[in-house]
Amino acid sequence: MYVCDLRSKHEDEQDVQEQKELAKRVMDGVAEFTGISVEEIVSSSRKAKVMEARHLSMYFVRSKTDLKLIEIATLHNKRSHVPVHHGLNKVRFMSSNERDFSQRLAKLKLKLDPIKPHKS
């Protein structure tokens, strides 16, 4: 029997709930940094500034939590993991190709650093 098999379903659900609360704090931090409200971030808006904030939110929620892509999608009012995967790829691409974006990403990372990351 593996150690992970010894965890009860309740403990798993509790951990997921803690991860979702952590994700919401990350989303709040991204909203504050970008000036785009959480409501706009999770909306269906396709405005460039809103989409960038949404992608940043997905990127940092992914890096700070153990949530699955579909769980991150649900937090952002998306129906599947595909928009999350696209957002993560977009942030990675822009950070390596656009110096301005890379600098903003670094500043946001510093702002979000005090938020407790996931357990590794």
Secondary structure per residue as TSV (DSSP state, phi and psi in degrees):
chain	resnum	aa	ss	phi	psi
A	1	M	-	360.0	134.9
A	2	Y	-	-86.1	153.3
A	3	V	G	-57.3	-40.9
A	4	C	G	-64.6	-24.4
A	5	D	G	-72.7	-18.5
A	6	L	G	-79.0	-16.0
A	7	R	S	-71.1	138.8
A	8	S	-	-81.2	161.8
A	9	K	H	-60.1	-36.8
A	10	H	H	-62.0	-43.0
A	11	E	H	-62.8	-41.0
A	12	D	H	-62.6	-44.7
A	13	E	H	-64.5	-38.9
A	14	Q	H	-64.7	-41.7
A	15	D	H	-63.3	-43.7
A	16	V	H	-62.0	-41.0
A	17	Q	H	-63.0	-42.0
A	18	E	H	-63.1	-40.3
A	19	Q	H	-64.2	-39.4
A	20	K	H	-67.5	-36.9
A	21	E	H	-65.7	-40.5
A	22	L	H	-61.7	-43.0
A	23	A	H	-60.4	-39.9
A	24	K	H	-66.1	-36.2
A	25	R	H	-66.1	-39.0
A	26	V	H	-63.3	-45.0
A	27	M	H	-61.1	-40.2
A	28	D	H	-61.7	-42.0
A	29	G	H	-64.0	-41.3
A	30	V	H	-64.9	-42.8
A	31	A	H	-60.7	-45.5
A	32	E	H	-62.9	-43.2
A	33	F	H	-66.1	-42.4
A	34	T	H	-87.1	-18.2
A	35	G	T	78.2	11.9
A	36	I	-	-107.0	125.8
A	37	S	-	-66.2	157.4
A	38	V	H	-60.1	-37.3
A	39	E	H	-59.7	-41.0
A	40	E	H	-70.1	-39.4
A	41	I	H	-58.5	-41.1
A	42	V	T	-90.5	2.1
A	43	S	S	-76.7	-179.6
A	44	S	-	-95.9	11.8
A	45	S	-	-57.5	141.3
A	46	R	-	-111.7	14.8
A	47	K	-	-62.8	141.2
A	48	A	H	-55.9	-45.8
A	49	K	H	-64.5	-39.1
A	50	V	H	-68.6	-43.4
A	51	M	H	-64.6	-38.2
A	52	E	H	-63.5	-44.5
A	53	A	H	-62.5	-39.4
A	54	R	H	-63.2	-45.5
A	55	H	H	-63.7	-40.7
A	56	L	H	-62.8	-42.0
A	57	S	H	-60.7	-47.5
A	58	M	H	-61.4	-42.2
A	59	Y	H	-61.1	-48.2
A	60	F	H	-76.6	-31.3
A	61	V	H	-63.0	-41.3
A	62	R	H	-63.4	-41.7
A	63	S	H	-76.4	-23.7
A	64	K	H	-99.6	-10.1
A	65	T	-	-129.2	172.3
A	66	D	-	-102.3	16.6
A	67	L	-	-67.2	146.0
A	68	K	-	-74.2	159.5
A	69	L	H	-56.6	-40.1
A	70	I	H	-66.3	-33.0
A	71	E	H	-70.2	-38.1
A	72	I	H	-65.3	-40.3
A	73	A	H	-59.5	-45.5
A	74	T	H	-60.9	-41.7
A	75	L	H	-61.9	-27.1
A	76	H	T	-101.9	17.7
A	77	N	T	58.8	38.4
A	78	K	-	-110.0	152.2
A	79	R	S	-89.0	-18.5
A	80	S	S	-142.2	175.9
A	81	H	S	-77.5	-13.9
A	82	V	H	-59.5	-46.6
A	83	P	H	-63.0	-30.9
A	84	V	H	-68.8	-46.8
A	85	H	H	-58.8	-43.5
A	86	H	H	-62.4	-44.7
A	87	G	H	-61.6	-42.0
A	88	L	H	-62.9	-44.6
A	89	N	H	-64.4	-38.8
A	90	K	H	-63.2	-45.4
A	91	V	H	-63.5	-44.3
A	92	R	H	-61.2	-44.6
A	93	F	H	-63.4	-48.8
A	94	M	H	-65.7	-35.7
A	95	S	H	-68.0	-28.1
A	96	S	H	-91.9	-12.5
A	97	N	H	-117.6	-15.3
A	98	E	-	-126.3	111.3
A	99	R	H	-59.8	-43.1
A	100	D	H	-57.2	-48.4
A	101	F	H	-63.7	-42.5
A	102	S	H	-59.6	-39.3
A	103	Q	H	-68.1	-42.2
A	104	R	H	-63.7	-39.2
A	105	L	H	-61.7	-42.6
A	106	A	H	-63.8	-41.4
A	107	K	H	-64.5	-41.4
A	108	L	H	-66.9	-39.7
A	109	K	H	-58.7	-43.8
A	110	L	H	-62.0	-39.7
A	111	K	H	-64.8	-37.3
A	112	L	H	-88.7	-9.4
A	113	D	T	-53.8	-39.1
A	114	P	T	-64.4	-17.6
A	115	I	S	-74.0	126.0
A	116	K	-	-58.1	123.8
A	117	P	-	-78.0	173.2
A	118	H	-	-67.7	161.1
A	119	K	-	-79.8	133.0
A	120	S	-	-102.6	360.0
